[in-house]
Amino acid sequence: MSGTGFADDCQDNDNDGFDAESCGGTDCDDDDDKIYPGAEEICDGKDSDCDDGPYPDEIDLDYDGFMICAGDCDDDDNNVYPNAIEICDNGIDDDCDKATDCDDEDCASDSLCSEEIPEFASTIIPSIITIFSIMLLKSKHRF
């Protein structure tokens, strides 16, 4: 078939052992040797095994640059992705490390998460306890 261009067009261009779909073959991307029927599906947003599209966890729905298979723990929120800055008072695992707010080590030094008792509390709390105890004792004697 020399001269028709057909034979040249239908060769296995990427040398992966599969001819292009355009020539009746089964290779859905004959320019990439990692894409062919039966190839291992990897987290790259491509249909590596030619089965009509990437898996749902390989689509970045919120366009933050991370897919679910790459660790995006909320693909509906483009502010949530691996290694994002953890916001310490929003109740969200912003950086996808399975910890939120004050339970996240990124927030350990944040004043919102400080476990220190303010100075005034060391004098006010005992006073409140004393007042409450006196009120409780007085109420018992009335009955």
C-alpha positions in Angstrom: 0.0 0.0 0.0 2.9 2.3 -0.6 2.0 5.8 -1.7 -1.5 5.8 0.0 -0.2 6.8 3.3 -2.5 4.2 4.9 0.3 1.8 6.0 2.3 4.6 7.6 -0.7 6.0 9.4 -1.6 2.7 10.9 1.7 1.7 12.4 2.1 1.5 16.1 3.5 5.0 16.5 4.4 4.7 20.2 5.7 1.1 20.0 3.5 -0.2 22.8 2.3 -3.1 20.8 -1.2 -1.7 20.0 -2.3 0.1 16.8 -4.3 3.3 17.0 -8.1 3.3 17.2 -8.2 5.4 14.0 -6.8 2.4 12.1 -9.1 -0.1 13.7 -6.7 -0.8 16.6 -7.4 -0.5 20.3 -4.8 2.1 21.4 -6.7 5.2 22.5 -3.5 7.3 22.5 -1.0 6.1 20.0 1.4 8.9 20.8 2.0 7.7 24.4 3.6 4.3 25.1 2.2 4.2 28.6 -1.4 4.3 27.3 -2.9 1.1 25.8 -5.6 -1.5 26.6 -4.7 -3.3 29.8 -2.2 -0.7 31.0 -2.1 -0.1 34.7 -4.4 2.9 35.6 -2.2 5.5 37.4 -3.2 8.7 39.0 -2.5 11.1 36.2 -5.9 12.2 34.9 -5.5 10.1 31.7 -7.3 7.0 30.5 -4.2 4.8 30.8 -6.0 1.5 30.0 -8.3 2.8 27.2 -11.6 2.0 28.9 -13.4 5.1 28.0 -12.1 7.7 30.4 -10.1 8.1 33.6 -11.6 6.9 36.9 -13.7 9.5 38.8 -11.0 9.9 41.4 -8.6 11.0 38.7 -10.6 14.1 37.7 -9.8 17.4 39.6 -13.4 18.7 40.1 -12.5 21.8 42.0 -9.5 22.7 39.8 -7.0 23.1 42.7 -4.4 21.0 41.0 -5.0 17.8 43.1 -7.1 14.8 42.3 -8.7 12.5 44.9 -6.2 9.8 44.0 -3.4 12.3 44.7 -4.7 13.0 48.2 -7.3 15.7 47.7 -9.7 15.0 50.6 -12.4 17.4 49.4 -12.6 17.7 45.6 -15.5 20.1 45.9 -13.5 22.8 47.7 -10.5 24.4 45.9 -9.1 25.7 49.2 -8.7 22.1 50.5 -5.8 20.0 49.2 -2.6 18.3 50.4 -0.2 20.7 52.1 -2.6 23.7 52.0 -2.3 26.2 54.8 -4.3 24.9 57.8 -6.8 27.5 59.0 -7.1 26.9 62.7 -10.7 27.9 63.4 -12.9 26.7 60.5 -13.6 23.1 61.4 -12.1 21.9 58.1 -9.1 19.7 57.4 -7.6 22.2 55.0 -4.3 20.4 54.4 -5.8 16.8 54.1 -3.7 15.4 56.9 -6.7 13.9 58.7 -6.6 16.5 61.5 -8.6 19.7 61.9 -8.1 23.0 63.7 -6.4 22.6 67.1 -5.9 18.8 66.6 -3.7 19.6 63.7 0.0 20.1 64.6 0.2 23.0 62.2 -2.1 24.9 64.7 -0.2 24.0 67.9 1.4 27.4 68.2 -1.8 29.3 67.2 -3.3 31.4 70.0 -6.7 29.9 69.3 -5.3 26.5 70.3 -3.1 27.5 73.2 -3.8 25.5 76.3 -2.3 28.0 78.6 -4.6 29.4 81.3 -4.6 33.2 81.3 -3.0 34.8 84.4 -6.3 36.2 85.8 -7.8 32.7 85.7 -5.5 31.5 88.5 -7.2 33.9 90.9 -10.7 34.1 89.5 -11.4 30.4 89.2 -10.6 29.5 92.9 -12.7 32.5 93.9 -15.7 31.3 91.9 -15.3 27.8 93.3 -15.3 29.2 96.8 -18.3 31.3 96.2 -20.2 28.4 94.6 -19.3 26.1 97.6 -20.6 28.7 100.1 -23.8 29.1 98.1 -24.2 25.3 98.0 -23.6 24.9 101.8 -26.1 27.7 102.6 -28.8 26.2 100.3 -28.4 22.8 102.1 -29.1 24.4 105.5 -32.4 25.9 104.4 -34.1 22.5 103.9 
